[in-house]
Amino acid sequence: MNKLLTTIYFKGLVIGCCVLLVLACQEDELVPEAPVFSKITSLYALDSVIASGEMGDWIAIQGKNIEKATEISFNDVLVAIEEVYYEEDVLYLQVPIAMPSEITNKVKVTTEGGSFDFDFTVNIPAIKLTGMFNEYTAPGDTMKIYGEFFNLYEVDSSNTVVVFEGKEQPVIQVGSNFLTVAVPADANENIKIELVNKKYNARAVCPGYYRDRQNLVTNFDDVPYKGTSGIAYVGGWEDPEPVDGNYSLLTVGSEGSGWSYLIGAAFPYTADMKDNPDKYEVKFELNMILPIMNTHFYLYNYWNHAPAKITPADLVVQSLGVWQTVRFPLERVIPVDFAGNKDYIGSFNIRIESPAGEPLKMGWDNFRVTLKE
């Protein structure tokens, strides 16, 4: 009896092992199904197929057997797989923000079951300069210039220069949206500034002109201020240090200014400025020593229309006690819809009103009218 049971038990064990072996072999022979591409869409419109996108855009790759993607690339730039989300045959991900070494205009998705690719163009933004912090930075001093996509183009002192009319200067410091550079000691006035990134052979021209002398209303020096309003504020002041020779230093004690004038000057506006003021802007250098809260300024062209109010919010500065370039649209002086006699448009005026209890101290220089860029 024991021998019989032993035999039965042994046979069952053998059969069980065989079954397990068969099952194991079958499991080993299972091959992951090949991924199938359906379409690529915006994250926000899953039914609308797209053929291109911007770096940083959220997109959706739709298909079958794609939930276990092991690698996704746009051109030859890999996506961080841990940042890809999957739900119901859709992969949600961002177009990577990185410069490709080779542009194929393809997206490739790889899984354990295989891979597929499809056409997709990543729009690479051009490197850009947006303006100078102080257009009247003195020759030999350090200038800050703002821009975009410096990280993307890997801008640094080894591969990027700023060109001042043929004079190349390496960048000194680079942030995500600014760089600094030394202005050549012999830099000319009224010139354009260009950035050259040698790593990616990219260029960008900065809006504005370095030490712009076009259409000066006054710089209080060789383009003198001939008005009488606010003339007491004009001088060769030393505190703060001037940005460019004489300047207007508006100082008002805690008693307030009441109705007072900073400047009133004749200016020969061109016909195009009068007809299309929205194409132009007023620029000047401002050094705000004391913060303002309730003081108002008014820009106007005599009294042929209501003056434009400039509030403290319009004069936000990065740092107190530092000269920087400030701008206003010319339509704050000449309304776009002005229907009066344009022959009378020939002056540039700034009036101030500060309340009691708010002292003022700020420097103003180089009032000018320039084309927007």
ABEGO torsion letter per residue (X at the ends): XAAAAAAAAAAAAAAAAAAAAAAAAAAAABBBBBBBBABBBBAABAABBBABBBBGBBBBBBEBGAAABABBBBEABBBBAAABBBBGGBBBBBBBBBBBABBAGBBBBBBAAEBBBBBBBBBBBBBBBAEBABAABBBGBBBBBBBBGAAAAGBBAAABBBBBGGBBBBBABBBAABBBBBBBAABBBGBBBBBBBAAAGBBBBBBEBBGBABGBABAGBABBBABABGAAABBBBAOBBBABEBBBBBBBBAAEAEBBBABBBBBBBBAAAAABAAABBBBBBBBBABBBAABBBBBBBEAABBBBBBBAAAABBABBGBBBBBBBBAAAABBAABABBAAABABBBBBBBBBBGBBBBBBBBGBBBBBBX
